[in-house]
Amino acid sequence: MVKVIHNTFNYGYIGTRTTGTEPGDYLVVGPDWKGEVPAGIKAVFRSGTLFSGVFYRTQLFGPEDMPNVVKIQSGYQSMPLPWFRKLAFAIRSSPHAQMFSVPHQIYVQELDAGTSQ
């Protein structure tokens, strides 16, 4: 997974070479963001501009590997940071909730907000 700003500078990578193969939650923020990083976030990627994009790539070893790729890709999620906070609170608050993980999640704070909302 590559994170890139409008001038094509790649400012972060999530993948086997940089973050390993374990599931994880990652945060993408703008250059002026001063919020508190929620518990459970493995790394913060700070964009150098207010505009950023994310490209998802999954390695395929051959046609027979396609079911594995589909399984991995079905776990990719992106959501605004406030949604992550509400989801994490709901999971911790429910006596019936089961913890779960997906291959990689990215939580995106509004890049121009500059706050921890």
N, C-alpha and C positions, 0 to 999 in steps of 0.2 A: 504494500500500500504506500503510495507516494503522495506527499503533501507538497503543493507547489503554489507560489504566488504568481501574480499576473506577469511579472517579468521573467518567468520560467525558472526562478531560483528554487531549487528543491531544498526545503528547510527541515525535512524529517522523513524518516522511513520506519514502517512497522513491518517486520518480516523476520524470517529465520536468521538472517545474517546480523540483524541489529537488535531485535527484541526476543528472539528465540521462538519456540514452537508452542509455548503454553498460551492459553487464553488470557486476555487482558483488556483492561479499560484504559483508554487514552484520552487526553484532553487537548483540543486545539483552541488557541486563544489568539487575540489580536495583539499588536505591539504595545498597547497601553493598558491591557487588562491587569487589574490589581486585586482580583478576587481570591478567595480561599479555595484551595484545591481540595475537593471532597476525598474522604477516605476511600481507598481502593483503587485510585487512579495510579497506574504504573508509571506514566511519563506525561509531561506537558510539552506540547509542541507550540512554540510561539511564532506566529507569522510575522514577517517584517512589514506587512502592509495590511490594510483593512479588507483586502480582497484575497481569497484563498480558494483553492480547489483540492479535491482529493480524488485520486485515481486508484481504483481497486484492481489488483492483478493477483491471479492465483496460478501457481505453476501446475502444468499438466504434463504428465510423463508419457502419455500416449492415450489412444482411444479407450483402452480398458480402465484408465484412471478417472474417467469422467464422473462416475458416481461419487467418488471422493471429493472431486472439485465442487460438485453441486452441494454436497453436504457442508463443506467448508464455507462456500459462498452464502448459503442460507443463514449462516450465523453472523454475517456482517451486519452491523447496525450503526446508524448515525442519528443523533438526536441533539436538540438544544440542551445545554447544561441544566436549566431548571427542570426539564423532564427527567433527567437522570436523578436529580436530587429527590424528586417525588417518587420515582420508582424505587430507589434505594430505601427511602423511608417506609414505603408501603410494604416492601419485603421484610424489613426489620420489625415492623409493627404487627404483622399478621401472625397469629399462632399457628396458622395452617400453611404458611408460605414455605416453599422449598427453595433453597438456594440453587441457582443454576448459573451456567456460564456459557458463553458463546466464543467462537475463535477470537474475534477482536471487535471491540466496540470503540467508537470515537464519539466523544461528546463535544459539541461545538458551542462555545459561548459566542453570543453575538459579537462579531469582531469590532464593531464600533462602540459597544456599550461602555467599556472601560470600568465596569462595576462588577460586583460579585452576585448580582441578582440571579 
